[in-house]
């Protein structure tokens, strides 16, 4: 709604001024534009009439003005010219509400508002409703088992996902149709509907289908400069019309950013375009600075985690108001099948990245362990792998060896019937 730059927002009708008060108080605390209230003349009686007198109506409604909640006031059901005259006499000398500056916080919503502030150091974006990231979810969607797929979404929310990522990209699936169907079904469940949705697709027509079926204020994942500035601006303007926040990939016409310099350069360029050309609110810009796979045995990959962390700090400083995100599963892609090791790697990465500016990420909600609970010496080894630094610079070889031994152990356990 904020993207439309409304002159005024407020409530009418309800069940009288006293019943309206707590909702108006909440709205006035969030809105930076004018706020209005047109309450009923109290509660309706059994015959559909209104028994509250004009003087009582004016007295109750005056409290909105005294408490600085409104800029405009009037009457709705049950009020007559006498009520409006009494109201005018009651409030004419009370100062109007002062307009407040727009909040610098990212405000999202499903059925409930989600306001990002200092009390939330990291936002968990649930990743399991993603065809490319979950074999189970992909199978359910392809087999038209949408009820079971919705259960996956609900489980993510129950496990702590504060935003729910939905990606249905697949060559054998009609993305627009699938996104529309899934979101409509998902948002019919109140437990899922309460959280903001992240509409995730590489096809903008699928993103737009998601935006047209989401309630509240959601997030688009993603756009980039890969197709050039003209396309980037067009997509950003359309997203702004829908009122969504946006994930911007560190990707331009030259390709995906891997170095610190390229990550910073692309994000600064995108930030300038979004804030100066599109007039996109900085707090609604989320940069995905590319979490890339590390510890692959190829030395050029070893510094990818460090590059992400260092770039995050610079981008947060040079692009005021933005957020930093990334898909965590990419980090440990070389260790597929070793879930405990992968989740431990993710935890250690987040421990360092959050301290340097990362404030949200696409994760498997509920499975990230606590940093201090990772046993030694594994935790020290993973610290070295993430930061690409150890006394003998042999940390990659050691973690690959650890992974091989862990795989052998799991294979033996499975062969013996214990796995």
C-alpha positions, 0 to 999 in steps of 0.5 A: 500500500505504501508504494501508492503514496496514499494521502490518507488511510483509516477506518470507518463503521466498526462498532463505535469509537471505543471499539475502534480505538485499539485498531486505530492506535496500531494504525496511527503508529505505523502510518506516515500519511494522514489517518482518518476515522469515521466511527458508528454511533456506538453499537447497533441495537436489536432493531438495527438502530443506534442508541448512543447520543450525539454528545457521547459519540462526540466525547468518545471520538474526541479521544482519537484527537486528544491522543494524536491518532488522527488527522480527519474525523467524521461519522458513519452509521447512525450519525446525523448532522447533529452528531457531526455538529457535536463532534465539530464542537468537541474537536475543533480546538484539539491539534491534529496528528503530526505526520511522521517520517516514513519508517526506515524498516522493511515492513512485510506482511501476510495476514500478520505484519512482519517488521524487521528491526534490531530485535530480529538479527536474522530472517529465516526464509524457508527453502523447502517449497522449491523444486530445485532445492527439494526432491520431495517437493518436486515429486509432490508437485509433478505428481499433482499432490498439492495437499501434501506439498502444502503440508511442506509449506506449513512445516516450514512455518512451524519450524520457524520460517519467517518468510516462505520462499516458493519456487516452481520453476521446471521445464515440464511444469506450467509455472504460471498455473502452478504458482497460482494454484499453489499460492491460492491453496497455501494461503487458505491455510491460516498458519501459512497465510500469516507469514509473507511470501517470497515469490521465487522464479527466473521467469518474470511472468511467473513472478507476476502470477505470484504477485497477483495471488499474494495477500499483504506485502511479499518479496520478489526473488529475483531480478538482476542486471543480467538482461541490461538496465532497460529490462531491470528498470521495467521489472523493478517498476512493475514490482513497485506497482505491486508493492513488493520488496525485491531480491536483487542478484549480484549478476550483470551483463558480464555474469555472476559476481564472485569477487568482492570487487564485482559483488560491490560494483554490481550492487552499487550500480543496481542500488543507484538505479533503483533508488534514483531512477525507480524511486524504490525504497532502500529498505525494500532492497535485498541484495543476494550477494551470491553464496557459492560452493566452497571446499570443492578441491579447486583452489579458486573456490576456497575464498568464496565464503570470505568474499561474500562476507567481506562484500556484505559489510561494504555493501551495507555501508555504501548502500544505506538501508538495504539487506543482505541475503543468500541461498545457504544450500549452495555453500555446501553443495559439494557435500550432498548426502552428508546433511549433518556436515552441510548444516554444520557448515551453514551454521558456521557460515551464518555465525560469521556472515551475520556479524558482518552484515548478512541479515536474512537467508534462504535456509531449511528452517528448523535444521540449523544447529547452534554454533556452540553445539557443533562438536570440536574439532569439527567446529574449528575445522569449519571455521577455518574452511569458511574463513579460508585460513589455517596454520598450514592452509590444509583445511580444505584437504582435511574437510574433504577427508572428513567428508569421505570418512563420514560417507564411508561411515554412513554407507556402512551403517546403511549396509548393516541396516542401521541407517 
